[in-house]
């Protein structure tokens, strides 16, 4: 007689293998901007396959009934979560994409922590697997709480600057140590609640998750907006690791591979982002960069405003123009106008390139996504290492809403930005800076680029300013 449970189990493993292949193909395609959109669709297909096959798991079917309670709960959760995600995805502005990435990543970490909790409470996996689950639960809880703080900072629901207090790092380590000890105790007694002298109190497992969430919160709160690209990547790696560990604990191959892929990709991206700022991960996490603004620095020169008509003449008669975008372009939603300006200049025979700093904006690839959305060809985008050698032969460098990533203070000993690789736009023959006002960047460091003899300040909202500029260019 055929064992239906065994057949379903073997069939599920085969379908999980298909989902894994789809994940790998997706990651490969997402490594190239030209195929990244299709890579996301491949990943979505892989996840859909994994979700469907999970619904037919013998443990979920509840005694073979396809309408088991567990399956109905899963379908209800998928319907509600899918509806919320769909609505949020079509409504979100591109400027808010970093915080959406942060909160969705946090949801992944929270799900991993929840899986770990269920694994511990059920007590059916064995102590070795429960140790993996408890480790994944800690990492997932940290990722969840930290990502929610990142979201709140990016959304400006709380102070986006670094928030510090005395002995902060020591307190954080004590909370982490408490979580580790509670996790070890939970392996022996996985109760969420315990009974002491007839009273119900928080048990080892409950305390473990409380301290894990607290550590994630305390880890993210002293990190300022300038470091958010690195933090988002780091918590993304944490979520992947948590999912992978949960996969081992539950013997789910799709979770193992998906978690390893996300964890590895997030780790590599985190290291690249830190390298782009010439800082270590520990410096990002523990230095509270941006908590205090630089004071006492004297900047020589003066700010020299310029009008749209004069900028148009300068651009129209240039041979090569390099545009350096930053978060200000995203805030103004000026990418479509920038694309229109590029088209007008190229019609006049001007070569236009875009200089993309690795940490421009508020998440990795933020500027690439915005410009791609506007239709700027991928071969017009150049990274820092490729474009810096071209600024000396650039007639006009146009800075749109960037600040710290073009600040020559990075070359000055003693500056908080010292050593950070920047777009060396100051070496261009002329520099035009589009900016709303005279404020400092996230790092709180005065930008002496704005005071250079070859720099002119084009004040105003970036979208409005470029719209005026395009009109003036068309008149020439």
SULZIBEL-V147520 format. One record per pair of residues at least 24 apart in sequence whose C-alpha atoms are under 8 Angstrom apart, sorted by the first residue. I is the first residue (numbers start at 1). J is the second residue. Records with the same first field share a line. If there is no record, write none. Layout:
BEGIN
I = J / J
END
This chain:
BEGIN
5 = 58
8 = 56 / 57 / 58
9 = 57 / 58
12 = 53 / 54 / 56 / 57
13 = 253
15 = 49 / 50 / 53
16 = 49 / 50 / 53 / 253 / 254
17 = 253 / 254
18 = 46
19 = 45 / 46 / 47 / 49 / 50 / 254
20 = 46 / 254 / 257 / 258
21 = 46
22 = 46
23 = 47 / 258
24 = 261
33 = 378
34 = 378
50 = 254
94 = 330 / 333 / 370
95 = 330 / 331 / 333
96 = 155
98 = 151 / 154 / 362 / 363 / 366
99 = 150 / 151 / 152 / 154 / 155
100 = 151
101 = 232
102 = 147 / 148 / 150 / 151 / 232
103 = 147 / 148 / 150 / 151
105 = 143 / 144 / 147 / 235 / 236 / 239
106 = 143 / 144 / 145 / 146 / 147 / 148 / 235 / 239
107 = 144
108 = 140 / 144 / 239
109 = 139 / 140 / 141 / 142 / 143 / 144 / 238 / 239 / 242 / 243
110 = 140 / 141 / 143 / 144
111 = 140
112 = 136 / 137 / 140 / 141 / 239 / 242 / 243 / 246
113 = 137 / 138 / 139 / 140 / 141 / 242
115 = 246
116 = 246
117 = 205
119 = 249 / 250
120 = 187 / 190
121 = 190 / 191
125 = 249 / 250
127 = 187
129 = 248 / 249 / 250
130 = 187 / 249
131 = 187
132 = 245 / 246 / 248 / 249
133 = 245 / 246 / 249
134 = 183 / 187
135 = 242 / 245
136 = 241 / 242 / 243 / 244 / 245 / 246
137 = 209 / 242 / 246
138 = 179 / 208 / 209 / 212 / 242
139 = 212 / 238 / 239 / 241 / 242
140 = 238 / 239 / 242 / 243
141 = 209 / 212 / 213 / 216
142 = 212 / 213 / 214 / 215 / 216 / 217
143 = 216 / 235 / 236 / 238 / 239
144 = 213 / 216
145 = 213 / 214 / 216 / 217
146 = 216 / 217 / 218 / 219 / 220 / 221 / 235
147 = 220 / 232 / 235
149 = 217 / 220 / 221
150 = 220 / 228 / 231 / 232
153 = 225
154 = 225 / 362
160 = 224 / 225
161 = 222 / 223 / 224 / 225 / 290 / 291 / 442
162 = 221 / 222 / 223 / 224 / 225 / 288 / 289 / 290 / 291
163 = 221 / 222 / 223 / 224 / 288 / 291
164 = 221 / 222 / 288 / 291
169 = 286
172 = 215 / 218 / 219
175 = 211 / 212 / 214 / 215
176 = 211 / 212 / 215
178 = 208 / 211
179 = 207 / 208 / 209 / 211 / 212
180 = 208
182 = 207 / 208
183 = 208
219 = 285
220 = 285
222 = 285 / 286 / 288 / 291
223 = 284 / 285 / 286 / 288 / 289
224 = 288 / 289 / 290 / 291 / 442
225 = 362 / 442
226 = 289 / 290 / 362 / 442 / 443
227 = 284 / 289
228 = 362 / 363
229 = 273 / 359 / 361 / 362 / 363 / 364
230 = 270 / 273 / 274 / 284 / 363 / 364
231 = 270
232 = 363
233 = 266 / 267 / 269 / 270 / 364
234 = 266 / 267 / 270
235 = 266
236 = 262 / 263 / 266
237 = 262 / 263 / 264 / 265 / 266 / 267
238 = 263 / 266
239 = 263
240 = 264 / 266
273 = 358 / 359 / 364
276 = 358 / 359 / 420 / 421
277 = 359 / 419 / 420 / 421
278 = 419 / 420 / 421
279 = 420
289 = 443
290 = 442 / 443 / 444
292 = 444
293 = 443 / 444 / 445
294 = 415 / 416 / 444 / 445 / 446
297 = 446
299 = 446 / 448 / 451
300 = 448 / 451
301 = 451 / 452 / 453
302 = 450 / 451 / 452
303 = 450 / 451 / 456 / 457
304 = 451 / 455 / 456 / 457
305 = 456 / 457 / 458 / 459
306 = 456 / 457 / 458 / 459
307 = 458
308 = 458 / 465 / 468 / 469 / 472
309 = 469 / 472 / 473
311 = 432 / 469
312 = 469 / 470 / 472 / 473
313 = 473 / 476
314 = 396
315 = 345 / 396
316 = 345 / 348 / 350 / 473 / 476
317 = 350
318 = 350 / 395 / 396
319 = 349 / 350 / 351 / 394 / 395
320 = 350 / 351 / 352 / 353 / 393 / 394 / 395 / 396
321 = 350 / 351 / 352 / 353 / 394 / 395 / 396 / 397 / 398
322 = 352 / 353 / 354 / 355 / 391 / 394 / 396 / 397 / 398
323 = 352 / 353 / 354 / 355 / 397 / 398 / 399 / 400
324 = 354 / 355 / 356 / 397 / 398 / 399 / 400 / 402 / 423
325 = 354 / 355 / 356 / 360 / 367 / 399 / 400 / 401 / 402
326 = 360 / 361 / 367 / 399 / 400 / 401 / 402 / 403
327 = 360 / 361 / 362 / 367 / 401 / 402
328 = 400 / 401 / 402 / 435 / 462
329 = 400 / 401 / 402 / 462 / 463
330 = 361 / 367 / 370
332 = 461 / 462 / 463
333 = 463
334 = 462 / 463 / 466
335 = 370 / 371 / 374 / 463
336 = 371 / 374
337 = 463 / 466 / 467
338 = 466
339 = 371 / 374 / 375 / 376
340 = 470
341 = 466 / 469 / 470
344 = 470 / 473 / 474
345 = 473
352 = 380
353 = 380 / 381 / 382
354 = 380 / 381 / 382
355 = 381 / 382 / 383 / 384 / 387 / 423
356 = 381 / 382 / 383 / 384
357 = 383 / 384 / 405 / 422 / 423
358 = 383 / 384
359 = 405
360 = 402 / 405
384 = 422 / 423
387 = 423
388 = 423 / 424 / 425
391 = 424 / 425 / 426 / 427 / 428
392 = 427 / 428 / 429
393 = 428 / 429
394 = 428 / 429
395 = 428 / 429 / 430
396 = 428 / 429 / 430 / 431 / 432
397 = 425 / 428 / 429 / 430 / 431 / 432
398 = 431 / 432 / 433 / 434
399 = 431 / 432 / 433 / 434
400 = 433 / 434 / 435 / 462
401 = 433 / 434 / 435 / 462
403 = 440 / 441 / 447
404 = 441 / 442 / 443 / 445 / 447
406 = 449
407 = 447 / 448 / 449
408 = 447 / 448 / 449
409 = 445 / 446 / 447 / 448
415 = 445
416 = 443 / 445
417 = 443 / 445
426 = 452 / 454 / 455
429 = 454
430 = 454 / 455 / 456
431 = 455 / 456
432 = 456 / 457 / 458
433 = 457 / 458 / 459
434 = 458 / 459 / 460 / 461 / 462 / 465
435 = 459 / 460 / 461 / 462
436 = 460 / 461 / 462
END
